[in-house]
Amino acid sequence: MARSGVRGEGARPRVRQADDLGWDDSLYDENGDPTDGGGASGGRGGGATSEDSGSTSRDTGRDGRPVDKGGDDASAEPRGQGRHGGGGGRRRGGGNGGHPRRRRRVLRWSASVLAVLILGTAGAGYLYYQHLSANIKKDDLNLGDEKDRAAKSKANAAGQTPLNILLIGSDARDTKENQALGGAKETFGGTPLADVQMLLHLSADRSNMSVISMPRDTLLKMPKCTDPDTKKVYPATVGLVMTNTSLGRGGPGCTVATWEKLTKIHIDHFIKIDFSGVVSMADAIGGVPVCVDANIYSKDSQGHGSGLKLKKGTTPVKGAQALAWLRTRYGFEDNTDIGRTKAQHQYMNSMVRQLRKNATISNPGKLRSLAETATNALTVDKGLGSPLKLYDLGNELKKVEPKRITMTTMPWQWAVSDSNRVEPKPVEAEQLFRLVREDVALDGKDKKKTATAVKASTDPAAADDQIGVTVQNGTRTATLGPVGGRARTVSQLLVGKGFTKAEADSSAATVEETTVIRYPSADLQGDAQAVAKALGVPLSAVKKSTDVSGVTLVVGADWREGTAYKAKAQDNTTPESADVLNGAKADACMHVNKDYTWS
């Protein structure tokens, strides 16, 4: 039987209504706004307080977050149906708990992050909080081998650490609602695809946010992944496969592992959402304004297209129409996935701006029903597996103004093996990944950062004539071929400096923008640094990597000639091919393909 896209779901008990779980409708009028009797200021009205009853309960703190009053930590996973958190856990206490406050200052990013707002502001009592927590599906963060994991992000001088979150849009047809929205009846219950993949990087100082989208048609190699439920092992791929198939290799944790393997960026969390989740989130904010430069109808005589039909100009889209916008390929630009990615960026930026000026979802009555939909739509890693943790994430995200949000697409080129697919563009894709790894703002508005000196290894190096060094030719660029014999020239240079075990690798030349020295384990770090010092290569170019078995020097495109290495000034500009879109650009408009217009 084909594997469902929503993992770990079994039969659920009857969904209890909010008034069963601590929500008191008497505190709100017919529009959902607080009555004079309480709620608006966060106080509790009606019924005995936990102090009166002596029970353990959950109250609401001054910042609107649920806080403990002698009970269990609310972020703990409910007990019941295993690691996915389904089923109700043991409930404690009989008090009403805290009631929601009205919150007017709102910012959340994307359909999945909008749920952060809903969850954080809908805390209608501890029991209801537990109910919402049980709704959230949880999965393992990374299904790859530990050796393939990217190094954790380093803290800045102030001790602050960047945050990297992978947003995944699944095309799973695993429910009647998702099937109706996604179409293709024959795919019901089939292996899901990660058709939307966006890496959200929140800077260490929380001043800016960068987003990298990977087109779903990208070809790459995938790492080994192990399904945590069935223990099935998916071997690392030998050839190139489409990136969206990673979700079917054990779950979203394999998509995370694939990103880490490609980008060397450590991913802290993931959030996955399905078709119905996108629709409910768009409805929640009353529509997202989008723009097209001509009338569009995304449907042709062969049945291609999402069915999106809009007039020229700006239109607020919601519900199924919002989903159609995000899925439209035929009708935008050249009918490729690249145009669809641009449309998704426009939508996300518009949603951020809409949320900042829109207070409709501070209405508790609307939040009550919406919270049920939102929590059922999400799958997250265990580190985000409670409403409180999602709320905390939302508070971090809202610190960034739209003008400091930069949307990009991974630099790409048409794949050599398949002209209908794309692959990461050498040098430029790595440049974008490096900027994110090093927490450099993609909008170029960073304050000057003081370079952190690289510490010398505490493990002493072996004698020069005892250090084995493999030298590879990485001088090929996107426009220039490799310099013949370059690996041999530099290996002989090393031999002349006393590194008599240095040898040139005769295999095909690789692509490396800058010269780098890699080593596999801590006991060889000192040896690698000794090689760098002998050649005048900066210690910052010495990197730990599980891709090598010994000290490996890759002569990069920055050292195509000569025997003296001269490090060039580091370029921290975002590649033009990343197709940057600033979050504050309100006049962005999608170009409509002339074959999909109407009058």
C-alpha positions as CSV (number, residue, x, y, z in Angstrom):
1,M,0.0,0.0,0.0
2,A,1.3,3.4,-0.8
3,R,2.6,5.4,2.1
4,S,0.5,8.3,3.4
5,G,2.0,11.8,3.5
6,V,0.8,12.3,7.1
7,R,2.7,10.0,9.2
8,G,1.8,8.4,12.6
9,E,-1.9,9.3,12.3
10,G,-4.2,6.6,13.7
11,A,-7.9,6.8,14.7
12,R,-8.5,9.9,16.7
13,P,-11.0,10.3,19.5
14,R,-14.0,12.6,19.0
15,V,-12.8,16.2,18.5
16,R,-13.8,18.1,21.6
17,Q,-15.2,21.5,21.2
18,A,-13.5,24.6,22.7
19,D,-16.2,25.0,25.4
20,D,-15.5,21.4,26.5
21,L,-11.8,22.4,27.0
22,G,-11.8,25.6,29.0
23,W,-13.2,28.2,26.6
24,D,-15.9,30.4,28.1
25,D,-18.1,32.0,25.5
26,S,-19.8,34.1,28.1
27,L,-16.7,36.3,28.1
28,Y,-17.2,37.3,24.5
29,D,-20.0,38.9,22.5
30,E,-21.5,37.5,19.2
31,N,-18.6,39.0,17.2
32,G,-16.0,37.3,19.4
33,D,-14.8,40.4,21.1
34,P,-14.4,40.6,24.9
35,T,-17.5,41.8,26.9
36,D,-17.2,44.3,29.7
37,G,-17.0,41.3,32.0
38,G,-13.5,40.5,31.3
39,G,-10.9,39.0,28.9
40,A,-9.8,42.1,27.2
41,S,-7.1,42.9,29.7
42,G,-6.2,39.3,30.3
43,G,-8.0,38.9,33.6
44,R,-10.1,35.9,34.3
45,G,-13.9,36.3,34.6
46,G,-16.5,33.9,35.9
47,G,-15.9,30.7,37.8
48,A,-13.4,29.9,40.4
49,T,-9.8,30.7,39.9
50,S,-7.2,28.1,40.5
51,E,-6.4,29.8,43.8
52,D,-10.1,29.3,44.8
53,S,-10.1,25.6,43.8
54,G,-6.6,24.8,44.8
55,S,-6.1,23.0,41.4
56,T,-3.0,23.1,39.2
57,S,-3.6,25.3,36.2
58,R,-2.1,27.2,33.4
59,D,-2.3,31.0,33.5
60,T,-1.4,33.8,31.1
61,G,1.7,35.8,31.6
62,R,2.1,39.6,31.1
63,D,3.3,39.0,27.5
64,G,0.3,36.8,26.6
65,R,2.2,33.5,26.9
66,P,0.9,30.6,28.9
67,V,2.9,30.2,32.1
68,D,3.0,27.4,34.7
69,K,1.4,27.8,38.1
70,G,2.8,24.7,39.8
71,G,1.8,22.3,37.1
72,D,3.6,20.4,34.3
73,D,5.5,22.3,31.6
74,A,3.0,23.0,28.8
75,S,5.7,22.4,26.2
76,A,6.0,18.8,27.1
77,E,4.5,16.4,24.6
78,P,1.1,15.0,25.6
79,R,1.2,11.3,26.5
80,G,-0.8,8.9,24.4
81,Q,-0.1,7.9,20.8
82,G,3.7,7.9,20.6
83,R,6.1,10.3,19.0
84,H,3.6,12.1,16.7
85,G,1.7,13.5,19.6
86,G,-1.7,12.2,18.5
87,G,-4.3,11.5,21.1
88,G,-5.0,13.3,24.4
89,G,-2.4,13.2,27.1
90,R,-3.2,13.0,30.9
91,R,-4.9,16.3,31.7
92,R,-4.3,18.0,35.1
93,G,-6.3,20.6,36.9
94,G,-9.9,21.7,36.8
95,G,-9.5,25.5,36.7
96,N,-10.5,27.7,33.7
97,G,-6.8,28.7,33.1
98,G,-5.9,31.8,31.2
99,H,-8.2,33.4,28.6
100,P,-7.0,34.9,25.3
101,R,-6.0,38.6,25.1
102,R,-6.6,40.9,22.2
103,R,-3.4,41.3,20.3
104,R,-3.1,44.0,17.6
105,R,0.6,43.9,16.8
106,V,0.9,41.0,14.4
107,L,3.6,39.6,12.2
108,R,4.0,36.1,10.9
109,W,5.7,34.7,7.8
110,S,4.1,32.3,5.3
111,A,1.1,30.0,5.7
112,S,2.9,27.8,8.1
113,V,4.3,30.5,10.3
114,L,0.9,32.2,10.4
115,A,-0.2,29.2,12.4
116,V,2.4,30.4,15.0
117,L,0.3,33.5,15.6
118,I,-2.9,31.5,15.9
119,L,-1.4,29.0,18.3
120,G,0.2,31.7,20.4
121,T,-2.8,33.8,20.8
122,A,-5.5,31.2,21.2
123,G,-4.6,29.9,24.6
124,A,-8.1,29.5,26.0
125,G,-7.2,27.7,29.1
126,Y,-4.7,24.9,29.9
127,L,-7.0,22.1,28.8
128,Y,-7.6,23.7,25.4
129,Y,-3.9,24.3,25.1
130,Q,-3.3,20.6,25.7
131,H,-5.9,19.8,23.1
132,L,-4.3,22.1,20.5
133,S,-0.9,20.6,21.3
134,A,-2.2,17.1,20.7
135,N,-3.4,18.3,17.2
136,I,0.1,19.1,16.1
137,K,1.8,16.3,14.3
138,K,5.5,15.8,15.0
139,D,8.3,14.1,13.2
140,D,12.1,13.6,13.5
141,L,14.2,16.6,12.4
142,N,16.9,14.9,10.4
143,L,16.8,11.3,9.0
144,G,20.4,11.3,7.6
145,D,23.5,10.0,9.1
146,E,25.1,12.0,11.9
147,K,28.3,12.3,9.8
148,D,26.4,14.1,7.1
149,R,25.0,16.8,9.4
150,A,26.1,20.4,8.9
151,A,28.0,22.1,11.7
152,K,25.9,24.1,14.1
153,S,25.7,27.8,13.4
154,K,28.2,29.9,15.4
155,A,27.1,32.6,17.9
156,N,28.1,36.2,17.2
157,A,30.2,38.4,19.5
158,A,27.0,39.0,21.6
159,G,26.4,35.3,22.0
160,Q,23.3,35.4,19.7
161,T,22.8,32.5,17.3
162,P,21.1,32.4,13.9
163,L,18.0,30.3,13.3
164,N,17.4,28.2,10.2
165,I,13.9,26.8,9.5
166,L,13.0,24.7,6.4
167,L,9.4,25.4,5.2
168,I,8.0,22.4,3.3
169,G,4.8,22.5,1.2
170,S,3.5,18.9,0.7
171,D,1.3,17.8,-2.2
172,A,-0.1,14.8,-0.2
173,R,-3.6,13.7,-1.2
174,D,-4.1,11.9,2.1
175,T,-7.5,13.3,3.1
176,K,-10.7,14.0,1.2
177,E,-10.1,17.7,1.5
178,N,-6.5,17.5,0.2
179,Q,-7.7,15.3,-2.6
180,A,-10.4,17.7,-3.6
181,L,-7.9,20.6,-3.6
182,G,-5.1,18.8,-5.2
183,G,-7.0,16.8,-7.9
184,A,-5.5,13.7,-9.6
185,K,-7.7,11.1,-7.9
186,E,-5.4,8.3,-8.9
187,T,-2.7,9.7,-6.6
188,F,-4.8,9.4,-3.4
189,G,-2.7,8.0,-0.6
190,G,0.4,8.0,-2.8
191,T,3.9,9.0,-1.9
192,P,3.9,12.8,-1.1
193,L,6.2,15.3,-2.8
194,A,7.9,18.3,-1.3
195,D,6.8,20.7,-4.0
196,V,7.6,23.8,-2.0
197,Q,11.0,24.1,-0.2
198,M,12.1,27.3,1.4
199,L,15.0,27.8,3.8
200,L,14.2,30.7,6.2
201,H,17.3,32.2,7.9
202,L,16.8,34.5,10.8
203,S,19.9,36.5,11.6
204,A,21.6,36.1,15.0
205,D,20.8,39.7,16.0
206,R,17.2,39.3,14.6
207,S,17.7,42.4,12.4
208,N,17.1,40.6,9.0
209,M,15.6,37.5,7.4
210,S,16.8,35.7,4.3
211,V,14.9,33.1,2.3
212,I,16.2,30.7,-0.3
213,S,13.8,28.7,-2.4
214,M,14.9,25.6,-4.3
215,P,12.9,24.9,-7.5
216,R,11.0,21.6,-7.2
217,D,12.6,20.5,-10.5
218,T,16.1,20.7,-9.1
219,L,18.2,17.6,-9.7
220,L,20.7,16.6,-7.0
221,K,22.1,13.6,-5.1
222,M,20.4,12.6,-1.9
223,P,22.0,11.3,1.3
224,K,21.1,8.1,3.0
225,C,17.9,8.4,5.1
226,T,16.3,6.0,7.6
227,D,12.5,6.0,8.2
228,P,12.1,6.4,12.0
229,D,8.9,4.4,12.0
230,T,9.6,1.4,9.7
231,K,13.4,1.6,10.0
232,K,13.6,1.2,6.3
233,V,16.9,2.5,4.9
234,Y,16.9,4.6,1.8
235,P,20.5,4.4,0.4
236,A,22.3,7.5,-0.8
237,T,21.5,8.0,-4.5
238,V,24.2,7.4,-7.0
239,G,22.6,9.4,-9.8
240,L,20.7,12.7,-9.7
241,V,17.0,12.7,-8.6
242,M,14.4,15.5,-8.3
243,T,14.6,17.3,-4.9
244,N,10.8,17.0,-4.3
245,T,11.1,13.2,-3.9
246,S,13.0,13.6,-0.6
247,L,9.7,13.7,1.3
248,G,8.9,10.2,0.3
249,R,12.2,8.8,1.7
250,G,11.1,8.5,5.3
251,G,9.5,11.9,5.8
252,P,10.4,15.6,6.1
253,G,13.5,14.8,8.0
254,C,15.0,13.5,4.7
255,T,14.2,16.8,3.0
256,V,16.1,18.5,5.9
257,A,19.1,16.0,5.5
258,T,19.1,16.7,1.7
259,W,19.3,20.5,2.3
260,E,22.1,20.2,4.9
261,K,24.1,17.9,2.6
262,L,23.9,20.3,-0.3
263,T,24.2,23.7,1.5
264,K,26.3,22.8,4.6
265,I,23.8,25.0,6.5
266,H,22.6,23.6,9.9
267,I,18.8,23.4,10.0
268,D,17.3,23.9,13.4
269,H,13.6,23.2,12.6
270,F,11.1,22.4,9.9
271,I,7.4,23.2,9.4
272,K,5.4,21.2,6.8
273,I,1.9,22.2,5.6
274,D,-0.5,20.6,3.2
275,F,-3.1,21.9,0.7
276,S,-5.9,22.4,3.2
277,G,-3.6,24.2,5.6
278,V,-2.7,26.8,2.9
279,V,-6.4,27.4,2.2
280,S,-7.3,27.8,5.9
281,M,-4.4,30.2,6.5
282,A,-5.3,32.4,3.6
283,D,-8.9,32.6,4.8
284,A,-7.7,33.5,8.3
285,I,-6.2,36.8,7.3
286,G,-9.0,37.8,4.9
287,G,-7.0,37.4,1.7
288,V,-3.6,38.2,0.4
289,P,-3.2,40.9,-2.3
290,V,-1.3,39.6,-5.4
291,C,-0.7,41.3,-8.8
292,V,-0.6,40.2,-12.4
293,D,0.4,42.4,-15.4
294,A,-2.4,41.0,-17.6
295,N,-5.6,39.0,-17.3
296,I,-4.6,35.4,-16.6
297,Y,-6.4,32.0,-16.9
298,S,-4.1,29.1,-16.0
299,K,-5.7,26.4,-18.1
300,D,-5.0,25.2,-21.7
301,S,-6.7,22.8,-24.1
302,Q,-4.6,19.9,-22.8
303,G,-5.7,20.4,-19.2
304,H,-2.5,22.0,-18.0
305,G,-2.8,24.7,-15.4
306,S,-4.0,25.4,-11.9
307,G,-7.3,27.0,-13.0
308,L,-6.3,30.4,-11.5
309,K,-8.3,33.2,-13.2
310,L,-7.6,36.8,-12.3
311,K,-8.0,40.2,-13.9
312,K,-5.0,42.5,-14.6
313,G,-3.9,44.4,-11.5
314,T,-4.1,43.6,-7.8
315,T,-6.6,41.1,-6.3
316,P,-6.9,39.7,-2.8
317,V,-6.8,35.9,-3.0
318,K,-8.0,33.5,-0.3
319,G,-9.1,29.9,0.0
320,A,-8.8,27.7,-3.0
321,Q,-7.8,30.7,-5.1
322,A,-4.8,31.4,-2.9
323,L,-3.7,27.7,-3.3
324,A,-4.1,28.0,-7.1
325,W,-1.8,31.1,-7.1
326,L,0.9,29.2,-5.2
327,R,0.6,26.2,-7.5
328,T,0.4,28.1,-10.8
329,R,3.1,27.2,-13.3
330,Y,1.3,27.5,-16.7
331,G,0.6,31.2,-17.2
332,F,3.5,32.8,-15.3
333,E,6.5,33.9,-17.3
334,D,7.9,30.9,-19.3
335,N,5.6,28.3,-17.8
336,T,8.4,26.8,-15.7
337,D,8.8,26.1,-12.0
338,I,11.0,29.2,-11.8
339,G,8.0,31.5,-12.5
340,R,6.0,29.6,-9.9
341,T,8.7,30.2,-7.3
342,K,8.6,34.0,-8.0
343,A,4.9,34.0,-7.5
344,Q,5.3,32.3,-4.2
345,H,7.8,34.9,-3.1
346,Q,5.4,37.7,-4.0
347,Y,2.6,36.0,-2.0
348,M,4.7,35.5,1.1
349,N,5.9,39.1,1.1
350,S,2.4,40.4,0.6
351,M,1.2,38.2,3.5
352,V,3.8,39.7,5.8
353,R,2.7,43.2,4.9
354,Q,-1.0,42.3,5.2
355,L,-0.5,40.8,8.7
356,R,1.3,43.9,10.0
357,K,-1.7,46.1,9.2
358,N,-4.5,43.6,9.6
359,A,-6.0,43.0,13.1
360,T,-8.8,40.7,12.0
361,I,-7.3,37.6,13.6
362,S,-7.0,39.2,17.0
363,N,-10.8,38.4,17.3
364,P,-11.0,35.4,19.8
365,G,-14.1,34.0,18.2
366,K,-12.4,33.6,14.9
367,L,-9.3,32.3,16.6
368,R,-11.2,29.5,18.3
369,S,-12.2,27.7,15.1
370,L,-9.1,28.6,13.2
371,A,-6.8,27.2,15.9
372,E,-8.3,23.7,15.3
373,T,-7.7,23.9,11.5
374,A,-4.2,25.3,11.9
375,T,-2.9,22.8,14.4
376,N,-4.3,19.9,12.3
377,A,-2.6,21.2,9.2
378,L,0.9,21.3,10.6
379,T,3.7,18.8,10.9
380,V,6.8,20.1,12.8
381,D,9.9,18.7,14.3
382,K,9.8,17.8,18.0
383,G,11.6,21.0,18.9
384,L,8.6,23.0,17.8
385,G,6.0,20.5,18.9
386,S,3.8,22.7,21.2
387,P,1.8,25.9,20.8
388,L,4.1,27.6,23.3
389,K,7.2,26.8,21.3
390,L,5.5,27.9,18.1
391,Y,4.5,31.1,19.8
392,D,8.1,31.8,20.9
393,L,9.2,31.3,17.3
394,G,6.6,33.8,16.1
395,N,7.9,36.3,18.6
396,E,11.4,35.9,17.1
397,L,10.1,36.3,13.5
398,K,8.1,39.4,14.1
399,K,11.2,41.3,15.1
400,V,12.2,41.7,11.4
401,E,10.6,44.6,9.4
402,P,9.5,43.7,5.8
403,K,12.2,46.0,4.4
404,R,14.8,43.7,5.9
405,I,13.3,40.5,4.4
406,T,15.1,39.2,1.3
407,M,13.5,36.5,-0.9
408,T,15.8,34.6,-3.2
409,T,15.9,31.6,-5.5
410,M,18.8,29.3,-5.5
411,P,21.0,30.2,-8.5
412,W,20.4,27.5,-11.1
413,Q,21.2,26.3,-14.6
414,W,19.6,23.9,-17.0
415,A,20.7,20.4,-16.1
416,V,23.1,18.7,-18.4
417,S,21.4,15.3,-17.9
418,D,17.9,16.6,-18.5
419,S,17.0,19.8,-20.3
420,N,13.6,19.9,-18.6
421,R,15.2,20.1,-15.1
422,V,17.6,22.4,-13.4
423,E,20.7,22.0,-11.1
424,P,22.5,24.3,-8.7
425,K,24.7,26.8,-10.6
426,P,28.3,26.2,-9.6
427,V,30.0,29.0,-7.7
428,E,26.9,31.2,-7.5
429,A,24.8,28.8,-5.6
430,E,27.6,28.1,-3.2
431,Q,28.1,31.9,-2.8
432,L,24.5,32.2,-1.7
433,F,24.8,29.3,0.7
434,R,28.0,30.6,2.2
435,L,26.4,34.0,2.9
436,V,23.7,32.3,4.9
437,R,26.1,30.0,6.6
438,E,28.1,33.1,7.7
439,D,25.0,35.1,8.7
440,V,25.6,37.8,6.1
441,A,22.4,39.8,5.3
442,L,21.4,39.2,1.7
443,D,20.2,42.8,1.3
444,G,23.7,44.1,1.8
445,K,22.7,46.3,4.8
446,D,24.7,44.6,7.5
447,K,26.7,46.6,9.9
448,K,30.4,45.9,9.5
449,K,31.3,42.7,11.4
450,T,34.6,42.2,13.1
451,A,36.3,39.1,11.7
452,T,36.7,36.4,14.2
453,A,40.2,35.0,14.3
454,V,40.5,31.3,13.6
455,K,42.1,29.5,16.6
456,A,45.1,27.2,15.9
457,S,44.4,23.5,16.6
458,T,45.2,22.3,20.0
459,D,46.3,19.0,18.5
460,P,49.9,19.4,17.4
461,A,50.7,18.7,13.7
462,A,52.8,15.8,12.6
463,A,56.2,16.4,11.0
464,D,55.8,17.9,7.6
465,D,57.3,14.8,5.9
466,Q,54.7,12.6,7.7
467,I,51.6,14.5,6.6
468,G,49.8,12.9,3.7
469,V,48.2,15.5,1.4
470,T,45.9,14.9,-1.7
471,V,45.9,17.8,-4.1
472,Q,42.9,18.3,-6.4
473,N,42.3,20.7,-9.3
474,G,39.3,22.9,-8.7
475,T,40.1,25.7,-11.1
476,R,37.1,25.1,-13.4
477,T,34.6,28.0,-13.4
478,A,31.2,28.6,-15.1
479,T,33.0,30.3,-18.0
480,L,36.6,28.9,-17.9
481,G,37.9,25.4,-18.2
482,P,40.3,23.9,-15.7
483,V,44.0,24.8,-15.8
484,G,45.7,21.6,-17.0
485,G,48.2,20.1,-14.5
486,R,47.4,22.5,-11.7
487,A,47.1,19.9,-9.1
488,R,50.5,18.4,-10.0
489,T,52.1,21.9,-9.9
490,V,50.9,22.6,-6.4
491,S,51.7,19.1,-5.1
492,Q,55.3,19.5,-6.3
493,L,55.3,22.9,-4.6
494,L,54.4,21.2,-1.3
495,V,57.0,18.5,-1.8
496,G,59.6,21.3,-2.2
497,K,58.5,22.7,1.1
498,G,59.0,19.4,2.9
499,F,55.6,17.8,2.5
500,T,57.1,14.8,0.7
501,K,53.9,12.7,0.9
502,A,51.9,15.3,-1.1
503,E,50.3,13.7,-4.3
504,A,48.2,15.1,-7.1
505,D,44.8,13.5,-7.6
506,S,44.5,12.6,-11.3
507,S,40.7,12.5,-11.3
508,A,38.5,15.0,-13.2
509,A,38.8,18.7,-12.2
510,T,36.1,20.0,-9.8
511,V,34.7,23.4,-9.3
512,E,35.9,25.4,-6.2
513,E,35.6,29.2,-6.2
514,T,38.3,29.6,-3.6
515,T,41.2,27.4,-2.5
516,V,40.2,25.2,0.4
517,I,41.9,22.6,2.6
518,R,39.6,19.9,4.1
519,Y,40.2,17.3,6.8
520,P,37.9,14.5,8.1
521,S,38.5,14.5,11.8
522,A,39.8,16.6,14.7
523,D,43.1,14.7,14.9
524,L,44.0,15.9,11.4
525,Q,43.1,19.6,12.0
526,G,46.7,20.5,13.0
527,D,48.1,18.8,9.9
528,A,45.7,20.7,7.6
529,Q,46.6,24.0,9.3
530,A,50.3,23.2,8.8
531,V,49.7,22.8,5.1
532,A,47.8,26.1,5.0
533,K,50.6,28.0,6.8
534,A,53.2,26.6,4.4
535,L,51.3,27.8,1.4
536,G,50.1,31.1,2.8
537,V,46.5,30.0,2.7
538,P,44.4,31.6,5.5
539,L,43.3,29.3,8.3
540,S,39.7,30.3,7.6
541,A,40.0,28.2,4.4
542,V,40.7,25.0,6.5
543,K,37.4,23.1,6.9
544,K,36.3,19.9,8.5
545,S,34.4,17.7,6.0
546,T,33.2,14.1,6.0
547,D,33.6,14.1,2.2
548,V,37.3,13.4,2.5
549,S,39.3,10.7,4.1
550,G,42.5,12.6,4.7
551,V,44.0,16.1,4.3
552,T,42.8,17.3,0.9
553,L,43.9,20.6,-0.8
554,V,41.6,21.8,-3.6
555,V,43.3,24.4,-5.7
556,G,40.5,26.8,-6.4
557,A,39.6,29.3,-9.2
558,D,41.3,32.0,-7.2
559,W,44.7,30.3,-7.7
560,R,44.9,29.5,-11.4
561,E,48.5,30.4,-11.8
562,G,51.8,31.0,-10.0
563,T,53.2,29.4,-6.9
564,A,52.4,32.2,-4.4
565,Y,48.8,32.2,-3.1
566,K,47.2,35.6,-2.8
567,A,43.9,35.6,-1.0
568,K,41.4,37.9,-2.7
569,A,39.0,40.1,-0.7
570,Q,35.9,38.1,0.1
571,D,32.8,39.0,-2.0
572,N,29.8,39.2,0.2
573,T,27.3,40.4,-2.4
574,T,24.2,38.3,-3.2
575,P,24.6,36.8,-6.7
576,E,22.4,38.5,-9.3
577,S,21.2,35.1,-10.4
578,A,19.5,34.7,-7.0
579,D,16.6,36.9,-8.3
580,V,16.2,39.0,-5.2
581,L,12.8,40.3,-4.1
582,N,12.6,42.7,-1.1
583,G,9.8,42.2,1.4
584,A,8.7,45.8,1.3
585,K,8.3,45.9,-2.5
586,A,4.5,46.3,-2.6
587,D,4.3,46.9,-6.4
588,A,5.7,43.5,-7.4
589,C,3.6,42.1,-10.2
590,M,3.8,38.7,-12.0
591,H,4.4,38.7,-15.7
592,V,1.6,36.7,-17.5
593,N,2.6,34.4,-20.4
594,K,0.8,35.6,-23.6
595,D,-0.7,32.2,-24.2
596,Y,-2.7,32.3,-21.0
597,T,-4.4,35.7,-21.2
598,W,-8.0,36.4,-21.8
599,S,-10.2,39.4,-22.5
